[in-house]
Amino acid sequence: MSLITLAAFAGAIFILFLTPGPGNIAMVGRTLDAGPSHGVTYGLGILTGDIVWLTLAVFGLAAAAEVAGEYAQFFWIAKIIGAGILLWFAWSAFRGWRNPAPADAPLARVSKRGLAMTYAAGVAMPLTNPKPIIFYLTFLPAFFDLTVVGPLSYLAMIGVMGAMFVLFALVYVGLAHKARGWLREKGVKRWADLVTAVIMTAVAVLLLAR
């Protein structure tokens, strides 16, 4: 893969990550609800799911079609698990709205279990969302000859995706974290919890409906 082709791929990934979608919204909502560590972890889950689709596209659309056909039940299971976790997050945020903590209350401790649930919900998003599926299995093969992608080119593509993730995570998670801090200082974190609950519920419904 030439540098020009890799640059074009980077541009395509930039547009994919920039385009608003349920994944971006959920990442912001998770940051507002539980902090930047959970927002970044959710984003890493999304990136993992995107790499799965890229790998299938590189190794052949036939393989992707076979996976989509033979493992259709897996995608429904992933949808249910992902939506279930998002609804749990929504319920937790809703409880924060009903029973608001004092503005000076310490933040909840970050746990490995909580991060694992956040990561699982992030992975489920691109695996069951039509937007990345269409992008990696339809758009990319139409503009890039993925049959000539070798190991080094494949790693370079993943590197580009990782760099784009860092860029957008800094923007989305950073801004959401600043807003979270401001809301806590102003004593209106309760209403942020309500907004987060609505966002998480909406994303879960979209995940199941698509």
C-alpha distance (Angstrom), angle and dihedral (degrees) to the residues before:
residue distance angle dihedral
M1 . . .
S2 3.80 . .
L3 3.79 124.1 .
I4 3.81 89.9 -110.1
T5 3.80 91.3 54.4
L6 3.80 91.2 46.3
A7 3.81 89.7 50.0
A8 3.81 89.7 51.1
F9 3.81 89.0 50.2
A10 3.81 89.1 50.7
G11 3.80 89.5 52.6
A12 3.79 91.3 50.9
I13 3.82 91.6 49.4
F14 3.80 89.8 47.8
I15 3.81 90.3 55.7
L16 3.82 91.6 45.6
F17 3.81 92.7 51.8
L18 3.81 92.8 40.9
T19 3.80 95.7 52.2
P20 3.81 108.5 95.0
G21 3.77 113.4 -112.5
P22 3.80 141.7 151.2
G23 3.80 90.6 -86.1
N24 3.80 93.7 58.7
I25 3.78 91.5 44.0
A26 3.81 92.7 49.5
M27 3.81 91.2 48.4
V28 3.81 89.8 54.8
G29 3.80 91.2 45.1
R30 3.80 91.9 50.2
T31 3.80 90.1 51.0
L32 3.80 91.9 51.0
D33 3.79 91.1 48.4
A34 3.81 103.4 41.3
G35 3.78 108.9 7.4
P36 3.81 139.0 -100.3
S37 3.81 95.7 -57.9
H38 3.80 90.2 62.9
G39 3.80 92.0 42.7
V40 3.81 91.5 53.6
T41 3.81 91.7 43.7
Y42 3.80 90.8 52.5
G43 3.80 88.9 50.1
L44 3.82 90.6 50.8
G45 3.79 88.1 54.0
I46 3.80 90.1 53.1
L47 3.81 90.1 48.5
T48 3.82 90.2 51.4
G49 3.79 91.4 53.1
D50 3.81 90.7 47.8
I51 3.81 90.5 52.3
V52 3.82 89.1 52.6
W53 3.82 90.7 57.1
L54 3.81 92.4 43.6
T55 3.81 89.8 51.8
L56 3.80 91.5 50.8
A57 3.80 90.8 48.5
V58 3.81 92.3 49.7
F59 3.78 94.4 47.1
G60 3.79 92.2 48.5
L61 3.78 141.3 -66.8
A62 3.79 88.6 -118.3
A63 3.78 89.3 63.5
A64 3.80 90.1 47.6
A65 3.80 91.5 50.6
E66 3.79 90.2 48.7
V67 3.78 91.3 51.1
A68 3.80 91.9 46.7
G69 3.80 90.8 49.2
E70 3.78 102.7 40.9
Y71 3.78 97.0 36.7
A72 3.80 100.0 40.6
Q73 3.79 89.3 125.2
F74 3.81 89.4 57.5
F75 3.79 90.8 59.9
W76 3.79 91.2 51.6
I77 3.80 89.9 49.6
A78 3.81 89.4 49.7
K79 3.80 89.7 49.8
I80 3.79 92.7 51.1
I81 3.81 93.4 46.0
G82 3.80 93.2 46.0
A83 3.80 93.7 45.8
G84 3.80 91.2 45.3
I85 3.80 92.2 53.9
L86 3.81 91.4 46.8
L87 3.80 90.6 50.6
W88 3.80 89.1 50.6
F89 3.80 89.3 52.9
A90 3.81 88.7 48.3
W91 3.80 91.3 51.5
S92 3.82 91.1 49.4
A93 3.81 90.5 51.3
F94 3.80 90.6 46.2
R95 3.80 89.9 53.8
G96 3.80 87.8 51.7
W97 3.79 88.2 55.4
R98 3.81 93.7 48.3
N99 3.79 94.1 44.9
P100 3.80 105.7 26.9
A101 3.79 118.5 -162.8
P102 3.82 119.8 -132.0
A103 3.78 114.5 -84.7
D104 3.82 90.4 -114.3
A105 3.81 95.0 48.0
P106 3.83 113.9 127.7
L107 3.79 117.4 -104.3
A108 3.78 117.8 -101.8
R109 3.80 114.3 -92.8
V110 3.79 114.7 -102.6
S111 3.81 109.5 -117.4
K112 3.80 131.2 -165.9
R113 3.80 90.1 -126.3
G114 3.80 92.1 53.3
L115 3.80 91.9 48.3
A116 3.81 90.5 48.1
M117 3.81 90.8 53.9
T118 3.80 90.8 47.5
Y119 3.81 91.0 49.8
A120 3.83 92.2 48.6
A121 3.80 91.1 51.8
G122 3.81 89.6 49.6
V123 3.81 92.9 51.3
A124 3.80 91.6 49.8
M125 3.80 92.2 55.2
P126 3.85 100.8 69.5
L127 3.80 93.4 32.1
T128 3.81 90.4 62.9
N129 3.81 102.0 25.4
P130 3.84 116.8 100.3
K131 3.81 93.0 -145.5
P132 3.85 98.1 70.9
I133 3.81 92.0 32.8
I134 3.81 91.8 57.7
F135 3.80 91.7 41.8
Y136 3.80 97.4 52.1
L137 3.80 99.5 34.0
T138 3.81 100.3 36.7
F139 3.81 113.0 16.8
L140 3.81 99.8 42.0
P141 3.84 96.6 47.8
A142 3.80 89.3 49.1
F143 3.82 93.5 57.5
F144 3.80 104.0 24.9
D145 3.80 129.6 50.0
L146 3.79 97.4 -128.3
T147 3.81 92.0 176.7
V148 3.83 90.2 77.4
V149 3.80 95.7 49.4
G150 3.80 109.0 122.1
P151 3.83 129.8 -165.7
L152 3.81 94.1 -87.4
S153 3.80 93.0 47.2
Y154 3.79 90.1 47.5
L155 3.81 91.0 52.4
A156 3.80 89.9 46.7
M157 3.81 90.1 53.6
I158 3.80 90.8 50.8
G159 3.81 88.4 48.1
V160 3.80 89.7 54.2
M161 3.81 90.6 50.1
G162 3.81 90.1 49.6
A163 3.81 91.9 50.2
M164 3.81 91.3 49.3
F165 3.79 89.9 48.6
V166 3.80 91.3 54.0
L167 3.81 90.1 49.5
F168 3.79 95.8 50.2
A169 3.80 94.4 38.7
L170 3.80 88.8 56.4
V171 3.80 89.8 52.0
Y172 3.82 102.2 40.5
V173 3.79 99.0 34.3
G174 3.81 93.7 37.1
L175 3.79 94.5 53.0
A176 3.80 92.6 42.4
H177 3.81 91.0 50.3
K178 3.80 91.3 50.6
A179 3.80 89.8 49.7
R180 3.81 89.2 48.7
G181 3.79 91.7 53.5
W182 3.79 91.8 47.2
L183 3.79 91.6 50.0
R184 3.80 91.3 51.2
E185 3.80 92.0 49.3
K186 3.80 91.5 49.6
G187 3.79 91.8 47.2
V188 3.79 94.6 -120.7
K189 3.80 97.2 110.6
R190 3.81 86.2 117.3
W191 3.80 91.4 69.4
A192 3.79 91.0 46.0
D193 3.82 86.9 56.5
L194 3.81 89.8 53.5
V195 3.80 91.8 49.6
T196 3.80 89.8 47.8
A197 3.80 91.4 50.6
V198 3.80 90.9 52.0
I199 3.83 92.1 47.0
M200 3.81 93.8 49.4
T201 3.80 92.4 46.8
A202 3.81 91.9 49.2
V203 3.81 92.6 49.0
A204 3.81 91.2 48.3
V205 3.82 90.5 52.0
L206 3.81 90.9 48.6
L207 3.79 90.3 49.4
L208 3.79 91.5 54.5
A209 3.81 96.0 40.2
R210 3.82 97.6 53.2
